[in-house]
Amino acid sequence: MSIGRIILLIFGILLFLVSIPLLIGGGTLLWADMVWTDDDGFITTETEQLARDSYAIVTESADIDIDDEWHWGWGWNIDWDLGDLVTFKVEGTNNDDSKGIFIGVAQESYLTGYLSDVEYDEIIHFSIHSDGFDVDYKNHPGNSSPTAPTSETFWMESTSGTGTQVLEWELETGTYSLVLMNEDGSRDIDSDVSVGVKASWIFGVGIGFVVGGIIALIIGILMVISALRGRKRSQPS
C-alpha cells in the first residue's frame, strides 16, 4: 500500500473508534431523557423520610463558581445563564399534619447567622440509589430557638405550607445550602422528601453525540473501504 492509503486507513480506523463512544454516550443521554424524566423534565428520586429532633436539616454548603461568560477569539463573548444549565427541585411533605413544611435555599453567610447557637443537623453524606437515597448527619448543638423561617427575607428561593410543597431553584454562582424546617420554626422535623434535577441540554447533547457518531462512523468506514480497495487494485493479476 502507498503511504497515502496507509494514512487513509489509519484515519478511517480512528474515526470508527471515535464513533463508538459518541454513539453510546448519545444513546445513553437520550434513553435517560426519555425514561427517567417526568412530565416537567426532572429526573427525580424516590420519596425518602427525613426525621431529626433538631430545629433544621441543612445540606453542606455548595460553592458554585462557574464563569457565566465564554471568551472566544476575535473579541467574541457569549453570555449564558447558569439556570439554563441545571434546575434543582425539592418536593416535601410534613408528616405532622398540625405543622407546615418549610424548604429554602440561602447563602451560607446568612444561614450561619440565622442558625447561630441553634441546634441543627447537617447532611455530610448523600448518596442516591434505585430505592431512594442514604443520608448521614452531623449534629450541631445549640441553646437557642430560631425565629420562624417564613419571617426571614434572605432566602434565595423558598416554599412553605401544609401538604406537598415544591421548591425549584435555578443554579446560581455563590455558596449556598438547602434548609428543611417546620414552617413555625419548631423542633422535631419529620418529612417525606424527594429531590430532582433538570438539565434541558441533555436531549440536545444526546442528539449531537448520536449525529456526530453516525457521521464519524460513515466517514471512517468509507475511508477504510477506499484504502483497502486501492490495495486490491494495485496487486498484479
N, C-alpha and C positions, 0 to 999 in steps of 0.2 A: 504494500500500500504506500502511496505517496504521503509525504509529510502533511499535506493539506487534508487528506482524507483521514489520517490518524487524528489530527486535531478536531476534525468534524465529528468523528466517532466519540472522542473523549467528551466534548461539549454536549453531545447528544445524551450520553450516559449520565452526565452531571445534571442536565435538565430533567431527565427521567427520575433521578434520585431526589431532586428538589421538589418535584410534583407530588411525591408520596406524602410528606408531612403536611404540605398545603392542603391536599385533599382530605386527609384525616382530620387535621385541625379545623378546617372549614365545615366538614360534615358534623363534627362534634359540637361546634358552636350552633349550627342550625338545628341539630337534634335537641340541644339543651333549650334553645329558644322556643321550640315547638312543644316539647314535652313538659318542661319544668315550670314554665311561666304561667301565671294566672291571667285572668281577663284584663288586668291592669298592667300587665307586663312585668310583674315582680316574680322573682324566684324566692319562695317563702318556705321557712322551716315548719315542722310540726309544732303544735302548741305545747309549751312546757310550763310547769308550775315553778314560780319563784317565790319562796317564802322565807322571810327573816324577821327576827323580833326587834330589829332596829328601826330607825326613822326613814332610812333611804337605802336603796340599792343603786350603786354608782359604777359605771364602767371605768376601766383605766383610761386615762386621758389619751386621746389620739392626736398626734401632731401632724396636721395636714399641711404640707409645704410643697405646692406644685405651682410652677410658673404658669400663669394664665395667658402668656403671650409667646408665640413661636417667632423666632427671628430667622429669616431666610436671607439669601444673598440679594444683592442689588437694592437693599433697603426695604424689602418686603417684610411686613409684620402681620401675623394672623392672631387675632384675639378670639378666645373661646372661653366659655363659662364652664366651671367645674361641674355645675349642676347638670350640664348636658351629658356628662360622662356617667355619673353614678347618682342614684337617688335611693336613700335608705327608708325602710318602713318598719315601724314597731306597732304591733297590734296587741292590746292588752285588756283584760277584764279583771276587776277586783272580785275575789271570791267571797268577800264580806259584803253582803247586799246593802248593809247600812252605810257603807263608805264608797265614795267615788275613787277612781284611779287618777293618778297624775303621771304623765310621761313628758319629759322635757329634755332639750339639748341646750347646754350652756358652755360658755368659755370657762376654761379651768380657773382663771383668776377670780371670776365672780363666784364660782361654785365653792372655791376654797374659803372665801369669806362667809358665804351663806351657811356652810356646814362646820364652821369653826366651833369646837367644843361640843359638837353634836355627834351622837353615836350613829354610825352608818357602816354598811358593808360594801366593800369594793370588789368587783369582779376582776380577779387576777388571771383567770384561765377560762377560756370559752372555746369549745370545740363542737362543731356541727356534725351530726351523723344522720343516717336514714330515719331514725326514730325520733329525732328532736335534737337536743344539744345538752352537753355536760358543762357545769359551771362550778368553779372553785372560788371561794371568797376569802377576803382578808378583813377582819373586823377592826374598825377604828373607834375606840371608846370615846365617850364624851359625857358631860353632865348637864347640857342644856337641851332645850326643846326648840326646834326650828319654827319659824313662822310658816303659815300655810304657803305652799309653793305658788299657789294661784295669785297671791298678793305681791309677788315679785315681778319685776319688769325686765330682768336681764336675760331672760330665756331667748335663745335664737329661734327656737320653734318649740311649741308645747301644745298639749291637748289634755283635757281633764273632763271628768263627769262619771255618771253611773253607766252601767252597760259596757259594751265594747267600744273602746276608743282607739283611733288610728292616728299615728303621727307619721308624716312624711317629711323628710329633710333632704334637701339637695346639698351635695358636697360643697364645702367652702374652705378656703385657706384659713388656718388658725389651729388652736389647740382646744379640743372640745371633749366633753364627757356626756354620756346619756344617763338620765336620772329617772328612777322609778320610785314613786312615793304614794302615800294616801293623799287624797285631794285636800284634806284638812290638816295635813302635816303630822298626824298622829303616828305612833309607832306600831309595830306588828304589821308587816307587809305580807300579803298573801294574794298573788295574782297569777293568772294564766297569760302567758306571753308568747308571741311568735315574732320572728324577725324576717325581713325580706330585703332584697336588693334588686334594683332595676338598672340595667345598663343598656340603653337604647341602641348602642353601637354594635351589640352582639350580632344581630341579624345582618347588618351591612358588612361587617368584617368577615362573617361566615361566608356570605356570597362572594366577597372579594377573594378570599382564600380558595374557594372552590373554582371560581372562574380562572384565577391565576394558575391553579394546579392543573386544570384541564388544558389551558394554553401551553404551559410548560411541558406537559405530557405529550401533547400532539407534536410540538416542535421537536422535542427530544427524540421521539420515535421516527419522525421524518428524517432527522439528521443521521440517526443510526442506520436507517434503511438506505439512505443516499450513500453513506460511506461504504456499506457492505456491497451494494450493487456495483459501485465503482470498482471495488476489488475484484468481483467476479468477472466484469467485462475486461479487466486488464490481464486476466490469466490467458495463456496461449491455448489454442484449440488442440 
